[in-house]
Amino acid sequence: MQEWKNNKYYWIIELLGFWEGGVNASNLAQQFSVTRKQGKQYLTRYRALYPQNLIYNTSLKHFIPTSTRLPTRRVSP
């Protein structure tokens, strides 16, 4: 169950990164009604698994997609 729950967060991180051009802890906190600290933990876990997918842009204060592939996995409808 925990793995499915994390996949949901990772999917949103990828979606926001790809669709909105970036993602940060506040975006995740708002999306899932969690604290900003919890949103940061989701981003930290995601980046540990997929370090090549997002880089931090200090001027935007967002993690933005790199030139590598995003999303990392297929999501079936």
C-alpha positions in Angstrom: 0.0 0.0 0.0 2.8 2.4 0.9 4.4 2.0 -2.5 1.2 2.8 -4.3 0.8 5.9 -2.2 4.3 7.1 -3.0 3.7 6.4 -6.7 0.8 8.8 -6.6 3.1 11.6 -5.2 5.8 10.8 -7.7 3.3 10.9 -10.5 2.1 14.4 -9.4 5.8 15.5 -9.1 6.4 14.4 -12.7 3.1 15.9 -13.9 3.8 19.3 -12.4 7.4 19.2 -13.6 6.4 18.4 -17.1 3.1 20.3 -17.5 3.8 23.4 -15.3 7.5 23.5 -15.9 8.5 23.0 -12.3 7.4 21.8 -8.9 8.2 22.7 -5.3 7.2 21.6 -1.8 4.5 24.2 -1.6 2.8 22.8 -4.8 2.7 19.4 -3.2 1.5 20.7 0.1 -1.4 22.4 -1.7 -2.2 19.5 -4.0 -2.3 16.9 -1.2 -3.4 19.0 1.8 -0.2 18.2 3.7 2.5 20.4 5.3 5.2 22.0 3.3 7.7 19.9 5.3 5.9 16.7 4.1 5.9 18.0 0.5 9.6 18.5 0.8 10.0 14.9 2.0 8.2 13.6 -1.1 10.5 15.6 -3.3 13.5 14.3 -1.5 12.4 10.7 -1.9 11.6 11.3 -5.6 15.0 12.8 -6.2 16.8 10.0 -4.5 15.1 7.5 -6.9 15.3 9.7 -10.0 18.2 12.1 -9.5 18.6 12.8 -13.2 15.0 14.1 -13.8 14.9 17.3 -11.8 17.3 20.1 -10.9 16.7 23.0 -8.6 16.5 26.4 -10.2 17.4 28.9 -7.5 15.9 31.9 -9.2 12.5 30.2 -9.8 12.7 28.3 -6.4 11.4 25.2 -8.2 12.7 21.9 -9.3 12.6 21.9 -13.1 12.8 19.0 -15.5 16.2 18.3 -17.0 16.7 17.4 -20.6 16.3 13.7 -19.7 13.1 11.9 -20.1 10.0 12.9 -18.0 7.8 11.1 -17.1 9.9 8.2 -15.9 7.3 5.5 -16.3 4.1 4.9 -18.1 0.8 5.6 -16.4 -2.0 3.5 -17.6 -5.5 5.1 -17.8 
